[in-house]
Amino acid sequence: MELSPEERRRIYEEEKAKLKSQGEAKKKPSAAKIGCFGCLGLIGLVVIMAVIGRYAPTEDRTGKLPSPSTYRAEGKILLTIKKTEYEYGYFKVWGIAENVGDKAVFSPTITLTVYSSDGNTVLAKSLSWPAGTYLHSMEPYQRAAFQDMTLVPGEPDYYRYELSVEGCSYDVKYPGKHK
């Protein structure tokens, strides 16, 4: 059975109209799809905010954020300075840090502060950690080398320096007199 040219033309036009209407339907997102994506986006945002809120630092009753030293066990660090040097604008300190206390100290932060000779002006300040203790505990009676270096502006003829340890008690053994 063969179709006449008019019948073929009519079937062609019907198929063409059907495909055109299907294409237009695909182009327009339905309200249900828009609402679904909106809900998923909102749920994702709520989950992200909950995760961030869970791990964000919280205020204590005084309204202040806790400092890192709040989380450190009370140990005692002894810093023994082996060598100091001022060269090409940099002041360098080498030494040994030892936990002489009974408890571990988490990530003991050594602060090097360089002052003018009168002690009234801070010329430089830097932080360092004994080897292997950055974000790790320094166990009782553990020893580790440390070094610190800071750029001192200008070329001071006379300066003085201080070492300190944040978050626990400490002592410093200086090698004789220091400038």
C-alpha positions in Angstrom: 0.0 0.0 0.0 1.5 3.2 -1.2 0.6 6.6 0.3 -0.4 9.4 -2.0 1.7 12.6 -2.0 -1.0 14.5 -0.1 -1.1 11.9 2.7 2.7 11.9 2.9 2.7 15.7 3.2 0.0 15.6 5.9 1.9 13.0 8.0 5.2 15.0 7.6 3.5 18.2 8.8 1.9 16.3 11.8 5.3 14.8 12.8 7.0 18.2 12.4 4.4 19.9 14.6 4.7 17.1 17.2 8.6 17.5 17.3 8.3 21.2 17.6 5.9 21.1 20.6 8.2 18.5 22.3 11.2 20.7 21.8 9.5 23.8 23.3 8.4 21.7 26.3 12.0 20.7 26.9 13.2 24.3 26.8 10.9 25.5 29.5 11.7 24.2 32.9 8.7 23.2 34.8 7.8 24.9 38.1 8.3 21.6 39.8 11.9 21.3 38.6 12.7 24.9 39.6 11.2 24.2 43.1 13.2 21.0 43.4 16.5 22.6 42.6 15.7 25.5 44.9 15.0 23.1 47.8 18.2 21.1 47.1 20.2 24.4 47.1 18.6 25.5 50.4 19.3 22.1 52.0 22.9 22.2 50.8 23.3 25.7 52.3 21.9 24.7 55.6 24.2 21.7 55.8 27.3 23.8 55.0 26.3 26.4 57.7 25.8 23.6 60.2 29.2 22.2 59.5 30.9 25.6 59.7 29.0 26.4 63.0 30.0 23.1 64.6 33.8 23.7 64.1 33.9 27.5 64.6 35.4 28.7 67.9 32.8 29.7 70.4 32.9 32.5 72.9 33.2 31.7 76.6 31.1 33.4 79.3 33.3 36.4 79.3 32.6 37.0 75.6 36.2 36.4 74.5 37.4 33.7 72.1 39.7 31.1 73.7 43.4 31.4 73.0 45.5 28.5 71.8 47.2 28.4 75.2 43.8 27.4 76.7 44.3 23.9 75.2 47.9 23.4 76.3 49.0 21.2 79.2 51.2 22.9 81.8 54.7 21.7 81.2 58.0 23.6 81.5 60.3 24.3 78.6 64.0 25.0 79.1 65.6 26.9 76.2 69.4 26.6 76.1 70.9 29.0 73.5 74.0 27.5 71.7 74.8 30.3 69.3 73.6 33.7 68.1 74.7 35.7 65.0 73.9 39.0 63.3 74.7 38.9 59.6 73.4 40.7 56.5 70.6 42.3 58.5 69.4 39.0 60.0 69.6 38.1 63.7 69.8 34.3 64.2 69.5 32.1 67.3 70.2 28.4 67.6 69.6 26.2 70.6 68.0 23.3 72.3 64.5 23.2 73.8 63.8 20.6 76.5 60.5 19.8 78.3 61.7 19.6 81.9 58.1 19.4 83.2 55.9 16.4 84.1 53.3 17.0 81.3 53.5 17.2 77.5 53.3 20.7 75.9 51.4 20.9 72.7 53.2 22.8 69.9 55.4 25.0 72.1 55.8 28.3 70.3 59.1 30.1 70.8 59.0 33.9 70.4 62.1 35.8 69.5 61.9 39.5 70.2 64.7 41.9 69.3 64.7 45.3 71.1 66.8 48.5 70.6 69.6 48.8 73.1 67.5 51.0 75.4 64.8 48.2 75.4 62.0 50.7 74.5 61.6 49.8 70.8 60.7 46.4 69.4 62.9 46.0 66.2 61.7 42.6 65.2 59.6 39.7 66.4 59.3 36.1 65.0 58.0 32.7 66.0 59.5 29.2 65.7 58.9 25.7 67.1 61.4 23.1 68.3 62.0 20.5 65.6 59.1 18.1 65.2 56.8 19.9 67.6 54.8 22.1 65.3 51.2 21.0 65.9 52.6 18.0 67.9 53.2 17.5 71.6 56.6 17.8 73.2 56.6 15.0 75.7 58.2 15.3 79.2 62.0 15.2 79.0 62.0 15.3 75.2 64.7 17.5 73.7 64.7 19.1 70.2 66.8 21.7 68.4 65.3 25.0 67.4 66.5 27.9 65.3 65.0 31.3 64.7 65.9 34.1 62.3 64.4 37.5 62.0 65.2 40.6 59.8 66.3 43.5 62.0 65.7 46.8 60.2 68.8 49.0 59.8 72.1 47.9 61.2 71.9 48.3 65.0 75.2 48.6 66.7 73.6 47.5 70.0 70.5 45.5 70.5 69.1 43.1 73.0 66.9 40.0 72.5 64.6 37.9 74.5 63.2 34.4 74.0 59.9 33.3 75.4 57.6 30.3 75.1 53.9 30.8 74.7 51.4 28.7 76.7 53.6 27.2 79.4 56.2 28.2 82.0 59.8 28.4 80.7 63.4 29.3 81.5 66.1 30.5 79.2 69.9 29.8 79.6 71.7 32.5 77.7 75.4 31.9 76.7 77.1 34.5 79.0 76.2 38.1 78.2 74.3 39.0 75.1 74.0 42.4 73.5 
